[in-house]
Amino acid sequence: MSVEIKRTGFFVALASVFLLAGCGETRGGKVLTLAHGLDEGHTVHRAMVLMGDRLEEYSDGRMRIAIYSGG
């Protein structure tokens, strides 16, 4: 799988998170749950952590991502 395809997939996932997060009211904050079967050192997991950090930063703490790895 090429780097370009991985990068495109990452940005599609990020855009999906922001689109879904915009639906409805945000009372008390939202927690998005992501789970995968990879170990915590895998590139996908590290990208999810980065995405979670940015989401929390951009939403001023109103949204966060709980990531569960399988490794």
C-alpha positions as CSV (number, residue, x, y, z in Angstrom):
1,M,0.0,0.0,0.0
2,S,1.5,3.3,-1.0
3,V,2.0,6.3,1.3
4,E,-0.4,8.3,-0.8
5,I,-3.2,5.9,-0.2
6,K,-2.5,5.7,3.5
7,R,-2.4,9.5,3.7
8,T,-5.7,9.8,1.8
9,G,-7.3,7.3,4.1
10,F,-6.2,9.2,7.1
11,F,-7.6,12.4,5.9
12,V,-10.9,10.8,4.9
13,A,-11.2,9.3,8.4
14,L,-10.4,12.7,9.9
15,A,-13.0,14.5,7.7
16,S,-15.5,11.8,8.7
17,V,-14.9,12.4,12.4
18,F,-15.4,16.2,12.0
19,L,-18.5,15.7,9.9
20,L,-20.1,13.3,12.4
21,A,-19.0,15.4,15.4
22,G,-20.9,18.4,13.9
23,C,-24.2,16.5,14.1
24,G,-26.4,17.3,17.1
25,E,-25.7,19.2,20.3
26,T,-22.5,18.9,22.3
27,R,-23.7,18.8,25.9
28,G,-21.0,17.7,28.3
29,G,-18.6,16.7,25.5
30,K,-18.4,13.8,23.2
31,V,-16.2,10.7,23.3
32,L,-15.5,8.9,20.0
33,T,-14.4,5.3,20.4
34,L,-11.9,3.8,18.0
35,A,-10.7,0.2,18.2
36,H,-8.2,-1.8,16.1
37,G,-6.3,-5.0,16.3
38,L,-2.8,-3.5,15.9
39,D,-0.1,-2.9,18.6
40,E,0.4,0.6,20.0
41,G,3.7,1.1,18.1
42,H,2.0,0.7,14.7
43,T,1.7,3.7,12.4
44,V,-2.1,3.5,12.3
45,H,-2.3,3.7,16.1
46,R,0.1,6.6,16.3
47,A,-1.9,8.4,13.6
48,M,-5.1,7.8,15.7
49,V,-3.4,9.3,18.8
50,L,-2.3,12.3,16.8
51,M,-5.9,12.7,15.4
52,G,-7.3,12.5,18.9
53,D,-4.9,15.1,20.2
54,R,-5.8,17.5,17.4
55,L,-9.5,16.8,17.8
56,E,-9.3,17.7,21.5
57,E,-7.3,20.8,20.7
58,Y,-9.5,22.0,17.9
59,S,-12.7,21.4,19.8
60,D,-11.4,23.2,23.0
61,G,-11.8,19.9,25.0
62,R,-15.4,19.3,24.0
63,M,-14.5,16.2,22.1
64,R,-12.0,13.4,22.5
65,I,-11.2,10.0,21.1
66,A,-10.8,6.9,23.2
67,I,-8.5,4.5,21.4
68,Y,-8.4,0.8,22.2
69,S,-5.6,-1.3,20.6
70,G,-5.6,-5.1,20.3
71,G,-1.8,-5.5,20.6
